[in-house]
């Protein structure tokens, strides 16, 4: 997947080449070979490439190189990257920070779901590059915590996903707030759902570079379609697929089922974490860190992880619940076989799902013969490989209610209650109730 061109051949500054080499990155990937000469020359670029193609470095290198001598002003960043999800924004920042450090540039991340006080503090102290999700960025712009009037280079990543999520009106307002003479780089798998309008309005005399067709399957992926006879057989198969030694990502349709499966696998001795929209940002970060470090071998996720979650060496992706449309299939599958690595993708199919899954595969451009399997079938065992040793789940700590101090029993104040009742009866009887008792009131009511 690499070419004969080196980073030096492409015009990458020596300081960044040294930084990349120190991290074991020595050979550029096709989208980097295609785009770097133009982006480093200051041209607007539209990059189209399949998932896992190495585009984060393709835009991080020219962004850092362009801002090497920028002057820092509080609340006025000179570089801006827009991303559709918190996970993608976080991972872009992680990839960019080592490069930025080569020139003493500061990077911060802005997104919702967390307190904005730290983000405000970072902006006020001065940052050079902001990696942001549109919603929170617009909030801070309205509050005048941040101004985009000094932005010299803007990157829009996963523009098609922005469109799918309905973010394009906000993205349009954000881009309009940046100087029109700045450099703009837009990366998108497709140009539908309004992305083409962004290109026409905001990119000037741009150069387009395309690596493989939009939404094309990755050549290094091996696809498997496993038919099962029942829900019980499916559950056994999924547990078996999760039991190998390498990293696995299992995709579910709902948050509840993702949480439930992660818990079941952990209880069965397969350390697992979940990732879905109901988790707070600290919980998402914690679970992703556990998966990245190997503390958890399995990530059970909804489609929130289908884009932007890049963890190295994911050996297997399992569509426990087949997705509804082919683009989701390709983006889910793209969590493995990234940047030239190999990986396997399994789709588990119940009898009632066969027709829809067959149509899904055709639309995704995947040609694979379905196999009827059980958890003990040879194709399954071959795919799983070595079974990881059982790992006992951490003991669950019972929540103990603090002991309550016993209160002395208070005797009711009978005298006070009788006096209160007498006063009430006296008012009801107009002052005569103490003689007539309840009969006076009763006769008046009748």
C-alpha positions in Angstrom: 0.0 0.0 0.0 3.0 2.3 0.2 4.8 4.0 -2.8 8.3 4.6 -3.8 8.0 8.3 -2.8 9.4 9.3 0.6 8.2 12.1 2.8 11.2 14.2 1.8 10.3 13.7 -1.9 6.8 15.1 -1.1 8.2 18.3 0.4 7.6 17.5 4.1 9.9 19.6 6.3 12.9 17.8 7.8 11.7 18.5 11.4 8.4 16.7 10.8 10.2 13.8 9.0 12.3 13.3 12.0 9.2 13.3 14.2 7.5 10.8 12.0 10.6 8.5 11.9 10.9 8.5 15.6 7.4 7.1 15.8 8.1 4.4 13.1 6.3 6.2 10.3 8.7 6.2 7.4 6.6 5.5 4.2 3.7 7.6 3.1 0.4 6.1 2.0 -1.3 6.7 -1.3 -3.6 9.6 -0.2 -0.5 11.3 1.4 1.5 10.8 -1.7 -1.3 12.3 -3.8 -2.2 15.3 -1.6 0.9 16.4 0.2 2.6 18.2 -2.7 -0.5 20.4 -3.2 -1.4 20.9 0.4 2.1 21.9 1.4 2.1 24.3 -1.6 -0.9 26.1 0.0 -3.6 24.9 -2.5 -7.2 24.1 -1.5 -7.6 20.3 -1.8 -10.6 18.0 -1.9 -9.4 14.5 -0.8 -11.5 11.4 -1.4 -10.3 8.2 0.1 -11.6 5.0 1.7 -11.7 4.6 5.4 -8.4 3.9 7.1 -6.4 5.4 4.2 -4.1 7.6 6.3 -5.9 10.9 5.7 -5.3 12.2 9.3 -1.6 12.6 8.6 -2.4 13.8 5.1 -4.0 17.0 6.5 -2.0 17.2 9.9 1.3 17.5 8.2 0.5 20.6 6.0 -1.6 22.2 8.8 1.4 22.1 11.2 3.9 23.1 8.5 1.8 26.1 7.5 1.4 27.3 11.2 5.1 26.8 12.2 5.7 30.5 12.5 2.2 31.6 13.6 1.8 34.1 16.4 -0.4 32.9 19.2 -3.3 35.0 20.5 -5.8 34.1 23.2 -9.1 33.0 21.7 -7.9 33.4 18.1 -6.6 30.1 16.8 -4.8 30.0 13.4 -5.7 26.4 12.6 -9.1 24.7 12.7 -10.1 21.1 12.1 -13.8 20.2 12.1 -14.9 16.6 12.9 -18.4 15.0 13.2 -17.9 13.1 16.5 -16.1 13.5 19.8 -14.2 10.2 19.2 -12.8 11.4 15.9 -11.9 14.8 17.3 -10.1 13.2 20.2 -8.1 10.8 17.9 -7.2 13.6 15.4 -5.8 15.6 18.3 -3.8 12.6 19.5 -2.3 12.1 16.1 -1.6 15.8 15.6 -0.1 16.8 18.9 3.3 15.1 18.4 3.7 16.9 15.1 2.6 20.2 16.6 5.1 19.8 19.4 7.9 19.9 16.9 7.2 23.6 16.5 5.9 24.4 19.9 2.3 24.6 18.7 -0.6 24.0 21.1 -3.6 21.9 20.2 -6.9 21.7 22.0 -10.2 19.8 21.5 -13.7 21.3 21.7 -16.8 19.2 21.8 -20.1 18.9 23.8 -21.0 16.4 26.4 -18.4 17.8 28.9 -18.1 21.0 30.9 -16.9 23.8 28.7 -14.8 25.5 31.5 -11.6 23.7 30.6 -12.1 24.5 26.9 -12.6 28.1 27.8 -9.5 28.1 29.9 -7.4 26.6 27.1 -8.7 29.2 24.6 -8.0 32.1 26.9 -4.5 30.8 27.7 -3.8 30.7 23.9 -3.9 27.8 21.5 -2.8 27.5 17.9 -4.9 24.6 16.6 -8.5 23.8 17.5 -10.0 20.4 16.7 -13.8 20.8 17.2 -17.2 19.4 16.7 -19.6 22.0 15.2 -22.2 22.2 18.0 -19.9 23.2 20.9 -17.8 25.4 18.6 -20.8 27.4 17.6 -21.8 27.8 21.2 -18.4 29.2 22.1 -18.5 31.5 19.1 -21.9 32.9 20.2 -20.4 33.5 23.7 -17.4 35.2 22.1 -15.0 32.9 23.8 -13.5 32.1 20.4 -13.1 34.0 17.2 -12.2 32.4 13.9 -11.0 35.7 12.3 -7.3 34.6 12.4 -7.8 31.0 11.0 -5.2 30.5 8.3 -6.0 26.9 7.4 -9.2 24.9 7.9 -9.7 21.2 7.6 -13.1 19.6 7.2 -12.8 15.8 7.9 -15.5 13.2 7.2 -17.7 15.8 5.5 -20.1 13.2 4.3 -20.7 12.0 7.9 -21.3 15.7 8.8 -24.0 15.7 6.2 -25.5 12.4 7.4 -25.8 13.9 11.0 -27.4 17.1 9.8 -24.4 19.3 10.7 -23.9 21.1 7.3 -25.9 24.3 8.2 -23.6 24.7 11.3 -20.5 23.8 9.3 -21.5 26.4 6.6 -21.8 29.1 9.3 -18.4 28.1 10.8 -16.6 28.2 7.5 -18.2 31.5 6.6 -16.6 32.9 9.8 -13.1 32.0 8.7 -11.1 34.4 6.4 -11.9 33.7 2.7 -8.2 33.8 1.8 -7.2 31.0 4.1 -6.3 27.5 2.9 -9.1 24.9 3.1 -8.8 21.1 2.9 -11.9 19.0 2.7 -11.9 15.2 3.1 -15.0 13.2 2.2 -15.8 9.7 1.0 -18.7 11.0 -1.1 -20.0 14.3 -2.4 -23.7 13.8 -1.8 -26.2 15.3 0.7 -24.9 18.8 0.2 -21.1 18.2 0.5 -20.8 19.3 -3.2 -22.3 22.7 -2.2 -19.6 23.2 0.5 -17.0 22.4 -2.1 -18.4 25.0 -4.6 -18.8 27.7 -2.0 -15.6 27.4 0.1 -12.9 25.8 -1.9 -11.0 28.1 -4.4 -9.5 26.6 -7.5 -9.2 23.4 -5.6 -7.4 20.2 -6.6 -9.2 16.9 -6.2 -7.3 13.7 -5.3 -9.1 10.4 -5.1 -7.7 7.2 -3.8 -9.9 4.3 -4.8 -13.6 4.8 -5.5 -15.8 6.3 -2.8 -17.1 3.8 -0.3 -15.1 1.0 -2.0 -14.3 -2.1 0.1 -10.8 -2.5 1.4 -8.7 -5.1 -0.5 -7.0 -6.3 2.7 -10.3 -7.3 4.3 -11.6 -10.8 4.2 -15.4 -10.9 4.4 -17.4 -13.8 5.9 -21.2 -14.2 6.1 -22.2 -16.8 8.7 -25.7 -18.1 8.6 -27.1 -19.4 11.9 -30.3 -21.3 12.6 -31.6 -19.5 15.7 -31.0 -16.8 18.2 -29.4 -19.3 20.6 -27.0 -20.4 17.9 -26.2 -16.8 17.2 -25.4 -16.1 20.8 -23.0 -19.1 21.0 -21.3 -18.1 17.8 -20.8 -14.5 18.9 -19.2 -15.6 22.2 -16.9 -17.9 20.3 -15.9 -15.2 17.9 -15.1 -12.9 20.8 -12.9 -15.5 22.6 -9.7 -15.1 20.5 -6.5 -13.4 21.7 -6.6 -10.4 19.3 -8.7 -7.3 19.5 -12.3 -7.5 18.3 -15.0 -4.9 17.7 -18.6 -6.2 17.8 -21.3 -4.0 16.4 -24.8 -4.0 17.8 -27.9 -2.1 16.7 -29.0 -0.7 20.1 -27.3 0.8 23.2 -29.0 -1.6 25.5 -27.8 -4.7 23.6 -24.3 -3.4 23.4 -24.1 -2.8 27.2 -25.7 -6.2 27.8 -23.3 -8.1 25.6 -20.2 -6.4 27.0 -21.4 -7.4 30.5 -22.1 -11.0 29.4 -18.7 -11.4 27.8 -16.9 -10.0 30.7 -18.8 -12.3 33.1 -17.8 -15.2 30.8 -14.1 -14.4 31.2 -13.7 -12.2 28.0 -12.8 -8.7 29.2 -15.0 -6.3 27.2 -16.1 -2.7 27.2 -19.1 -1.0 25.5 -19.2 2.2 23.5 -22.5 4.0 22.7 -24.3 7.3 23.0 -25.6 6.8 26.5 -22.1 6.9 28.0 -20.7 10.1 29.4 -17.5 11.5 27.7 -15.3 10.3 30.6 -16.8 6.8 30.4 -16.2 6.8 26.6 -12.6 7.8 27.1 -12.1 5.3 29.8 -13.5 2.4 27.8 -11.6 3.3 24.6 -8.4 3.6 26.7 -9.0 0.1 28.1 -9.5 -1.3 24.6 -6.5 0.5 23.2 -4.2 -0.7 26.0 -5.4 -4.3 25.8 -7.0 -4.3 29.2 -10.2 -5.1 27.3 -9.9 -7.3 24.2 -13.4 -6.7 22.9 -15.2 -3.5 22.2 -19.0 -3.8 21.8 -20.3 -0.8 20.1 -23.2 0.9 18.3 -22.6 2.8 15.1 -21.1 5.6 17.1 -17.8 3.8 16.7 -18.2 3.1 13.0 -16.2 6.3 12.2 -13.3 7.9 13.9 -12.3 5.2 16.3 -8.9 4.1 15.2 -7.2 1.5 17.3 -4.3 -0.4 15.8 -4.3 -4.1 15.1 -8.1 -4.8 15.3 -8.1 -8.3 13.9 -11.8 -8.9 13.6 -15.0 -6.9 13.2 -18.3 -8.7 13.8 -21.6 -7.3 12.6 -23.6 -9.0 15.3 -26.6 -7.0 14.0 -26.2 -6.4 10.3 -26.5 -2.6 9.5 -29.4 -1.1 7.6 -27.4 0.3 4.7 -24.2 -0.5 2.8 -22.3 2.7 3.8 -22.7 1.8 7.5 -21.4 -1.7 6.6 -18.2 -0.3 5.0 -17.6 2.2 7.7 -18.0 -0.4 10.5 -15.8 -2.8 8.6 -13.2 -0.1 8.2 -12.2 -0.4 11.9 -10.0 -3.3 10.7 -7.5 -3.6 7.8 -6.5 0.0 8.3 -3.6 1.7 6.4 -2.4 -1.5 4.8 -3.0 -4.0 7.6 -5.1 -7.1 7.1 -8.3 -8.0 8.9 -11.4 -10.1 8.9 -15.1 -9.0 8.9 -17.9 -11.3 9.9 -21.6 -10.8 9.5 -23.9 -13.0 11.6 -27.2 -13.6 9.8 -30.5 -15.1 11.2 -32.9 -16.8 8.8 -35.2 -13.8 8.6 -32.3 -11.5 7.8 -30.8 -13.4 4.8 -32.6 -11.6 2.0 -31.9 -8.1 3.3 -28.2 -9.0 4.1 -27.7 -10.4 0.6 -29.0 -7.1 -0.9 -26.8 -5.1 1.5 -23.7 -7.0 0.3 -24.5 -6.4 -3.3 -24.8 -2.6 -2.7 -21.5 -2.7 -0.7 -19.7 -4.4 -3.6 -18.9 -7.5 -1.5 -19.0 -10.9 -3.2 -18.9 -13.7 -0.6 -20.6 -17.1 -0.3 -22.6 -17.5 2.9 -21.7 -20.4 5.2 -24.1 -22.2 7.5 -22.2 -22.5 10.8 -22.3 -23.3 14.5 -19.9 -22.1 17.1 -17.9 -25.3 16.7 -17.7 -25.2 12.8 -14.3 -25.4 11.3 -14.4 -22.0 9.5 -15.3 -20.4 12.8 -12.6 -22.1 14.8 -10.0 -21.3 12.1 -11.1 -17.6 12.2 -11.0 -17.4 16.0 -7.5 -19.0 16.2 -6.0 -19.4 19.7 -8.6 -19.1 22.5 -7.5 -16.5 25.1 -7.2 -17.7 28.7 -10.2 -17.2 30.9 -9.9 -13.9 32.8 -12.0 -13.7 35.9 -14.1 -10.5 36.1 -13.4 -8.0 38.7 -15.4 -8.6 41.9 -18.5 -6.5 42.0 -18.6 -4.2 45.1 -21.9 -4.3 46.8 -23.4 -0.9 47.6 -23.8 -0.7 51.4 -26.3 1.8 52.8 -24.9 3.8 55.7 -26.3 2.7 59.0 -29.0 5.0 60.2 -29.2 6.1 63.9 -32.3 4.9 65.6 -34.5 7.8 66.7 -36.3 7.6 70.1 -40.0 7.1 69.5 -41.9 10.2 70.2 -45.2 10.0 72.0 -48.0 12.0 70.2 -49.1 15.2 71.9 -52.7 14.1 72.5 -53.6 17.2 74.5 -52.5 19.5 71.7 -54.5 17.5 69.1 -57.7 17.6 71.2 -57.3 21.4 71.7 -56.8 21.9 67.9 -59.9 19.8 67.1 -62.0 21.7 69.6 -61.0 25.1 68.1 -61.8 23.8 64.6 -65.2 22.6 65.7 -65.9 25.9 67.5 -65.2 27.8 64.3 -67.5 25.5 62.2 -70.3 25.9 64.7 -70.1 29.7 64.9 -69.1 29.6 68.6 -71.9 27.2 69.6 -70.3 24.0 68.4 -69.0 23.3 72.0 -72.6 22.8 73.1 -74.2 21.2 70.1 -71.2 19.0 69.1 -71.3 17.4 65.7 -75.1 17.5 65.7 -75.2 21.3 65.0 -73.0 20.9 61.9 -75.0 17.9 60.7 -78.3 19.6 61.0 -77.1 22.6 59.0 -75.7 20.4 56.3 -78.9 18.4 55.8 
